[in-house]
């Protein structure tokens, strides 16, 4: 899919009406689709444009009635549309509302974001997770002199951190380019509509482009995403409420497609070391896509995690404080938290961009400190944990 959107036919499988009655759906009798000679292997099937009209009208009527009043809707500012799309990549809508407002309060324009340092950006993103998104958004802002986003899909696709979905969403919603956006919700809607157990991204984008209402592509893309979020949901799809029930090949059995993608989340054990040094807690820069750029206490994973940490800081032992648990999309962590004193400079964590994971670890250290003080303990564990406050 390039800069200029060209209408194309639906690939491989034509949409055909299921024959359900006008009375049941009140959508009018769906028209049939004209198809080309199927002997042309790999050739997109022709699509009767007249047959698309009732489907488009039905979805847009539904969207007008059921659209959620989200803060980034009805706002033409391309930067705000971009921010909302980046947030929604890995953050649920209700959570994204809060982070969207907080981030805009700190960085109201793309230019303001470009002028900030990374530490400020990561601090403003704190809690939203997947901090690589914030770093890429920051890099994007710095790459655009004057703080103006390019207006075409092809140009947006060249910016750091923007893949086909985000570039298409911004191009269509902010600039009115007739290009279809395919996220997880749209993938699910299309696969069920067409009866596909699975489909390549190219096949999905071609199908989405064929269905696109080119006169209002931004509204259409949002309507497709809203349909997947509210009606054609992963586990509890509401087929009787669907404006496309008359055309859907998976009506009444929606969870049969698409084929579930394998979950990659794995359980992992780790150890964290809350080290009290001179003037505060010893903190380190995190790496990796999830927490990279943030600050945290020394941490290791694996069966020998504690021994690795002790060796790194030339310690013989450390006081056990308890466990914290933290979930990422790709893994579920159970972390044993320890404390010790070291003769090196520490930092005040409240002045740093700290991950939610490390907030939990530090909160446990403070909690144990209070418990030890209240119990009147004076042992090593209470001294070390108590200093963590």
C-alpha positions in Angstrom: 0.0 0.0 0.0 1.6 3.2 -1.1 1.1 7.0 -0.7 -2.0 7.0 -3.0 -4.8 4.7 -2.0 -6.2 2.8 -5.0 -9.5 0.9 -4.6 -8.9 -2.9 -5.0 -11.0 -6.0 -4.9 -11.3 -8.3 -1.9 -8.7 -11.0 -2.1 -9.5 -14.8 -2.2 -12.9 -14.9 -0.6 -15.9 -12.8 -1.7 -18.4 -11.5 0.8 -21.8 -13.1 0.2 -25.0 -12.4 2.1 -26.1 -15.1 4.6 -29.7 -14.9 3.7 -30.9 -13.7 7.1 -34.1 -11.7 7.0 -34.7 -8.0 6.8 -36.9 -8.4 9.9 -34.1 -9.9 12.0 -31.5 -7.2 11.2 -33.5 -4.3 9.8 -30.6 -3.5 7.5 -32.3 -4.1 4.2 -31.7 -7.1 2.0 -28.0 -7.2 1.2 -27.0 -7.3 -2.4 -24.7 -9.9 -4.0 -21.1 -9.3 -5.1 -19.9 -9.8 -8.6 -16.7 -11.7 -8.9 -14.2 -12.3 -11.6 -13.1 -15.5 -13.1 -11.5 -17.4 -10.2 -9.1 -19.2 -12.5 -6.8 -16.2 -12.4 -4.8 -17.4 -9.4 -3.7 -14.7 -7.0 -5.8 -12.1 -8.8 -8.0 -10.0 -6.6 -11.7 -10.6 -7.1 -13.7 -7.8 -8.6 -16.1 -6.1 -6.2 -19.5 -4.7 -7.1 -19.3 -1.2 -5.7 -23.1 -1.0 -5.4 -23.0 -4.0 -3.1 -20.7 -2.1 -0.7 -23.1 0.8 -0.2 -25.5 -0.8 2.4 -22.6 -2.2 4.4 -20.9 1.2 4.6 -24.1 2.9 5.4 -24.9 0.4 8.1 -21.5 0.7 9.8 -21.5 4.5 9.7 -25.0 4.7 11.2 -24.0 2.3 14.0 -20.8 4.3 14.7 -22.7 7.6 14.8 -25.0 6.2 17.5 -22.4 4.2 19.5 -19.1 6.1 19.3 -17.4 6.7 22.6 -16.7 10.3 23.6 -12.9 9.9 23.8 -10.8 13.0 24.3 -8.7 12.6 21.1 -11.8 12.4 18.9 -13.1 15.5 17.1 -9.7 17.1 17.6 -8.0 17.8 14.3 -4.5 18.4 15.8 -2.3 15.7 14.1 0.1 15.6 17.1 -2.8 14.7 19.4 -4.1 12.0 17.0 -0.5 10.6 16.8 -0.2 10.6 20.6 -3.5 8.8 21.1 -2.5 6.1 18.5 0.9 5.5 20.0 -0.7 5.2 23.5 -3.4 2.8 22.3 -0.8 0.4 20.8 -0.2 -1.2 24.1 -2.5 0.6 26.6 -6.2 0.0 27.2 -8.5 2.9 26.3 -9.6 3.7 29.9 -6.0 3.9 31.1 -4.9 5.8 28.0 -7.3 8.6 28.8 -5.3 9.5 31.9 -1.9 9.2 30.3 -3.0 11.2 27.3 -4.1 14.1 29.4 -1.0 14.1 31.6 1.4 13.9 28.7 -0.4 16.7 26.8 -0.3 18.9 30.0 3.5 18.5 30.0 4.1 18.6 26.3 1.1 20.3 24.6 2.8 20.4 21.1 5.2 18.4 19.1 7.7 21.2 19.3 7.5 21.2 23.1 8.2 17.5 23.1 11.2 18.0 20.8 12.7 20.6 23.3 12.4 18.2 26.3 15.2 15.8 27.4 14.6 12.1 27.5 14.4 12.0 31.3 11.4 14.4 31.2 9.6 12.4 28.5 10.0 9.1 30.3 8.8 10.6 33.6 5.7 11.9 31.9 5.1 8.5 30.3 5.6 6.7 33.6 2.9 4.0 34.2 1.9 3.7 30.6 4.4 0.9 30.0 6.4 0.0 26.9 8.7 3.0 27.3 10.2 2.4 23.9 7.1 4.1 22.5 7.9 7.2 24.4 11.6 7.2 23.3 10.5 6.7 19.6 7.9 9.5 19.9 10.6 11.8 21.3 13.0 10.9 18.5 10.2 11.5 16.0 9.5 15.0 17.4 13.2 15.9 17.3 13.4 14.9 13.6 10.6 17.3 12.6 11.8 20.9 12.5 9.0 23.3 13.3 6.9 20.5 14.9 4.8 19.7 11.8 3.9 16.2 10.9 4.0 15.2 7.2 0.5 14.8 5.7 0.9 11.7 3.6 1.0 8.0 4.5 4.2 7.3 2.7 6.0 10.2 4.5 4.6 9.3 7.9 5.8 5.7 7.4 9.4 7.0 7.2 9.3 8.5 10.7 10.8 6.6 13.7 8.4 4.2 15.4 5.6 4.5 12.9 4.5 1.3 11.3 1.8 0.8 8.6 -1.1 0.9 11.1 -0.1 4.1 12.9 0.9 5.9 9.7 -2.4 5.0 8.1 -4.4 6.0 11.2 -2.8 9.4 11.3 -2.9 10.0 7.6 -6.6 9.2 7.4 -7.9 10.8 10.6 -5.7 13.9 10.7 -5.2 14.5 7.0 -8.1 12.7 5.3 -6.0 10.4 3.1 -8.0 7.4 1.8 -5.9 4.7 3.3 -7.2 1.9 5.5 -5.8 1.3 9.0 -5.6 -2.3 10.2 -5.0 -2.9 13.9 -5.9 -5.9 16.0 -9.6 -5.0 16.2 -9.9 -4.5 12.4 -8.0 -7.8 11.8 -10.6 -9.6 14.0 -13.6 -7.9 12.2 -12.3 -8.7 8.7 -11.4 -12.3 9.5 -14.8 -13.0 10.9 -16.6 -11.1 8.2 -14.8 -13.1 5.5 -14.5 -16.4 7.4 -10.7 -16.3 7.4 -8.9 -18.5 10.0 -5.9 -16.3 9.5 -4.5 -13.9 6.9 -1.3 -12.1 6.1 -1.0 -8.4 6.8 -1.0 -7.7 3.1 -4.2 -9.6 2.6 -5.9 -7.8 5.5 -4.8 -4.4 4.2 -6.2 -5.2 0.7 -9.5 -6.2 2.2 -9.7 -3.2 4.4 -8.8 -0.9 1.5 -11.6 -2.4 -0.6 -14.1 -1.8 2.1 -12.9 1.7 2.9 -15.4 4.6 2.6 -13.0 7.0 0.7 -15.2 10.1 1.3 -14.5 9.9 5.0 -11.6 7.6 5.6 -10.8 8.8 9.1 -14.3 8.3 10.4 -14.5 4.9 8.6 -11.2 3.7 10.2 -12.4 4.7 13.6 -15.8 3.0 13.0 -14.0 -0.3 12.1 -11.9 -0.1 15.2 -14.9 0.7 17.4 -16.8 -2.2 16.0 -14.0 -4.5 17.0 -13.7 -2.9 20.4 -17.4 -2.8 21.4 -19.2 -5.6 19.4 -16.8 -8.0 17.6 -14.8 -8.5 20.7 -12.3 -11.3 21.2 -14.3 -13.6 23.6 -17.8 -12.3 23.9 -18.8 -10.9 20.5 -22.4 -9.6 20.3 -23.5 -10.9 16.9 -27.2 -9.7 17.3 -25.9 -6.1 17.8 -23.6 -6.1 14.8 -24.5 -3.8 11.9 -22.8 -6.4 9.6 -24.7 -9.4 10.8 -26.4 -10.0 7.5 -23.1 -10.3 5.7 -20.8 -12.0 8.3 -19.6 -15.5 7.5 -19.0 -16.1 11.2 -22.4 -14.9 12.5 -23.4 -17.0 15.6 -20.0 -18.6 15.9 -17.6 -15.7 16.0 -14.9 -17.1 18.2 -14.1 -19.8 15.6 -12.0 -17.2 13.7 -9.5 -15.8 13.5 -7.2 -18.5 14.8 -5.8 -17.3 18.1 -2.3 -16.1 18.0 0.0 -18.1 20.4 0.6 -16.3 23.7 4.2 -15.7 24.3 4.1 -14.7 28.0 6.4 -16.8 30.1 7.0 -17.1 33.8 10.4 -15.7 35.0 12.1 -15.4 38.4 14.5 -12.6 39.3 16.1 -10.8 42.2 16.3 -7.1 42.9 18.8 -5.5 45.3 17.9 -2.3 47.2 21.3 -0.9 48.0 21.5 1.9 50.5 24.5 4.1 49.7 25.7 7.5 50.6 22.8 9.9 50.0 20.2 7.5 48.8 19.6 4.3 46.9 21.9 2.9 44.2 20.1 3.2 40.9 20.9 2.1 37.4 19.7 2.8 33.9 17.4 0.1 32.6 17.9 -1.3 29.1 15.6 -3.2 26.7 12.4 -2.2 24.8 10.0 -2.3 27.8 11.9 -0.3 30.4 14.9 1.1 28.5 15.9 4.6 29.6 14.2 4.4 33.0 16.0 4.1 36.3 15.8 1.1 38.7 17.5 -0.8 41.4 20.1 -3.5 40.4 18.2 -6.5 39.0 19.0 -9.9 37.5 16.9 -12.8 36.2 17.6 -16.6 36.5 18.3 -19.1 39.2 21.6 -17.5 40.1 20.2 -13.9 40.1 21.0 -13.1 43.7 24.5 -14.5 43.5 25.2 -12.5 40.4 24.1 -9.3 42.1 26.1 -10.0 45.3 29.2 -10.7 43.2 28.7 -7.5 41.2 28.8 -5.4 44.4 31.3 -7.5 46.3 28.7 -8.5 49.0 28.5 -11.7 51.0 24.8 -11.6 51.7 21.7 -9.4 51.8 18.5 -9.2 53.8 15.4 -10.7 52.2 12.5 -8.2 52.2 9.8 -10.2 50.3 8.5 -10.7 46.8 6.8 -8.5 44.2 5.1 -9.7 41.0 4.9 -7.8 37.7 3.4 -8.7 34.4 4.6 -7.7 30.9 2.9 -8.9 27.7 5.8 -11.2 27.1 6.5 -12.5 30.6 5.3 -12.7 34.2 7.9 -11.8 36.8 8.2 -13.0 40.4 11.0 -11.0 42.0 12.7 -11.7 45.3 13.7 -8.4 46.9 16.8 -8.0 49.0 18.5 -5.1 50.8 22.0 -4.2 51.8 24.3 -1.3 52.5 27.2 -0.3 50.3 29.9 2.4 50.4 29.0 4.2 47.2 26.9 7.1 46.1 23.2 6.7 46.1 20.4 8.7 44.5 16.9 9.9 45.5 14.5 7.8 43.4 11.8 10.5 43.6 13.9 12.7 41.3 14.2 10.1 38.6 12.0 8.5 35.9 11.4 5.1 37.6 9.5 2.2 36.1 6.3 0.8 37.8 8.3 -2.4 38.5 10.9 -0.5 40.5 8.2 1.6 42.2 6.8 -1.7 43.5 10.2 -2.9 44.7 11.0 0.4 46.4 7.5 0.5 48.0 8.1 -3.0 49.5 11.4 -1.7 50.9 9.6 1.2 52.5 6.8 -1.0 53.8 9.3 -3.4 55.5 11.1 -0.4 57.0 7.9 0.9 58.7 7.1 -2.6 59.9 10.5 -3.0 61.5 10.4 0.4 63.2 6.9 -0.3 64.5 8.0 -3.7 65.9 11.0 -2.1 67.5 13.4 -4.3 65.7 17.0 -3.3 65.4 18.5 -6.1 63.3 20.3 -5.9 60.1 17.2 -6.4 57.9 15.3 -3.5 59.6 18.3 -1.2 59.3 18.8 -1.8 55.7 15.1 -1.7 54.7 14.5 1.2 56.9 17.1 3.3 55.1 15.2 2.7 51.9 12.7 5.3 52.8 
